[in-house]
Amino acid sequence: MDSSGRVITRYRMPTLRQEGKDKVISRLLKAVAVIISGPEYKVEAIGVGCPGPLDSKKGIVLSPPNLPDWRGVRLKKIIETEFRIPVAVENDANCAGLGEAIAGAGRHASSMVLLTLGTGIGSAIVLDGKLWTGKGGFAAELGHTSIDINGPRCGCGNRGCIELYASATGVVRRMKKALKARGGAMTAESVFLASAKGGKAARRIVDETARYLGCALANIVNALDPEVIVLAGGMAKAGSGFIDKAEKEMRGRALKESSRGVRVVSAKLGEDAGIIGAAWRAKEL
């Protein structure tokens, strides 16, 4: 990315996550090497988006619920040692939020909250063009706010987190429970497709998911009173009907004064959001 936020070139490859963190890191280094070798530009800094929680100042991955084998990985040091270029490591959802605020659906908004609805639920808070990261850099873990004190155990250690109900993983888990299914191929996309075709169990799960998401949005509105809420990730592509139901639930639950005027919109940048946000963090070094 250049200094204006324009993506110049890109390179992508499978992470091969199933082979462990060492394989992923080696492929990450290879991808960076390919980009750096471009003769038409000089790379001055590297930005990395990584699942949190993490220590962004030291660039250490701490305890990502969905990547337990990454705990304690000194990602910043590994990449700086390899390439001798300054490296910024930031929560991947924060990167996506910053990207959308700079060049996407949250552009020109004074306050924006982003939710990435995928395997888990990532989130970011951007105020006046700057990430709100909290005192230790761990702010905006909105997917790990609890809506059921007696709910199932989450990977973060808490119970009843919204991630368990409104993420793609949560949709599949609840659908399998409803069908008493063990194993077998099932995705959130297949559940939404079955709902669209009139499947009663699937429709119930999708409607419940919209209500759970709407409850989470109401909590966000009441706590932060944002100008815009941006929804990203695979679940956000489930169709306008799903998002409309979630927004209706939000407006029915949130304080009227807070919900008035808040916009719930879809992300615009796709994968580029995280790229732009990570590079922008590197630009700030």
Secondary structure by P-SEA (a helix, b strand, c coil): cccccccccbbbbbccccccaaaaaaaaaaaaaaaaacccccccbbbbbbcccccccccccccccccccccccaaaaaaaaacccbbbbccaaaaaaaaaacccccccccbbbbbbbccbbbbccccccccccccccccccccccccccccccccccccccccccccaaaaaaaaaaaaccccccccaaaaaaaaaaccaaaaaaaaaaaaaaaaaaaaaaacccccbbbbbcccccccaaaaaaaaaaaaacccccccccbbbbccccccaaaaaaaaaaaaac
